[in-house]
Amino acid sequence: MPLRLPIDKLKEFLVDTGLVSLESFQLAQEDAQRTGQDLVDILISRGFISEDYVYQFYSDYFKTPFIKLRGRLIKKSILSLLPEETARLRRVAVFDKDDKGFVYLAMEDPGDLETINFVQKYVNAPLKVFLTTAKDLNYVYSLYGKEVVEDFKKVIEDNLKETARLKMMGEKEVAEEIPIVNIVDAILAYAISLNASDIHIEVLEDVVLIRFRIDGVLHEMLRIPKEVQPAIVARIKILAGLKIDEHRKPQDGRLRYEALGEAMDIRVSIMPTFYGEKVEMRLLRATAKPMSLRELGMLEDTVLIVEDSIKKTYGMLLVTGPTGSGKTTTLYSILNMLNKPDVNIVTIEDPIEYYIRYVNQTQINPQAGITFATGLRAILRQDPNIIMIGEIRDEETAEIAVHSALTGHLVLSSLHTNDAPTAVPRLIDMNVPAFLVAAVLNTVIAQRLVRRICKDCIVSYNPEPEMIESLKRQVKDIGGEEIEVPKILYRGAGCPICNYSGYRGQVGIFEVLNLDEDLRRLVNKPDFSLDVLKNLAKQKGMITMLEDGIRKAQLGITTIEEVLRVIRE
């Protein structure tokens, strides 16, 4: 949030009106100074105030009208007054024009006179300036993105025609030719405009598929001729610093890419397949910040359990789930909460997805001999208080992690298990003695990501009896206990903002196992049973992922169908 209020005015607004306690305000202020984050952003992330409320206050204070743009139809002729690159760079948007010739300009910081003067000269018209939120600006930028969507196939097709003359060139020469460069740039720009998290370039017998993962679901976007695939892969290899002439071994790399005014860190994985090399690219926003537990989707009772768990100075906290379930994001959120001046936090990761100030982060590099196990041994000589291990993958890493937790360190890590209780036998399978698991394991968070209902087209409805029975059968099929289907449910009707899918964005559903003395004794028994552990945990109040998902469906955050889809996978 670029707009700034004098600290004394902000304090007066929040503390004197009773919105935030003086202690909470001062703690947030200290964290802002230490981490370099914006104070208002910290207060919003901790749930003290809402973004819209702050902006409305800013509107009154700076005497600039506040405008909400999300869902607003903006004519192409208006958008074209200001190029997307310029709008994104300046953090402004033009959204209307009146009969008197005034162009309506929305911006995060109406006090930025230099930008106002620039836009006024550019559009060659007088301006009416409005205050808006970052999310509303991003909505307008997504409308530009729709132009990218419309032009995408044409860009690809036009450049594919140009590739015919490149057939006689070598791989490296072809990869640097304009048509191939344009095709790869168009693919990346298209994915970024749709907020895709992954790009898959898959080679089949006779064609190449390009698929994007959007809100956790893969969508086929394009098919291109197979003869162009080697040149596209070669171009990506050059960008990621990989060996262009290596076709038989998997390769991993990384690149920084800017498109549509946004910087992206892109992880590249290339895998040989039967018909050629498959490319997977993970898109990570370079400016992304760790989110709070509430922003991740944890409800208040779950947040309190996790907050209480991380107050312990030793032991182990694990986050479990399949690939792509948001485990690393949750770990970063917890790290951000633990990031205080009086602790030394060190991490060993693969890869480093977010950089956190004052946290010592190390990237594994097997070629240089840095694995999770060797890196962890080195970390223990760095006098850490808190250790974060990206993933426990093998017995050696598990052993060192457990012994680190035993010797006075708080250890955070992730595992691949389907639910929280299964983390216990998983560690035992890695040859960690049961008594050690019982001694060190504090908390296990299991999670999945479900799609959010689009806030701009959400509608309520009463489920029909047939639907209720169908949902109950589906729950039984996945091994869940009988559920009570809420009388009122929610779904997205479909609108231009969510591309008529009814969903926009993702949120977590969680299951938190907090080990007390009774559960520790159960784990340490010679006749330990996972089913008994699950039953006892439920008796003690553990809310399963299914139950958490149903709670979120009842609150209009997601749909029951989406919860069942994700848990079934």
Summary of the structure (lengths in Angstrom):
residues: 569
radius of gyration: 25.8
end to end distance: 37.9
largest distance: 83.2
contacts: 1821
relative contact order: 0.07
helix: 44%
strand: 23%
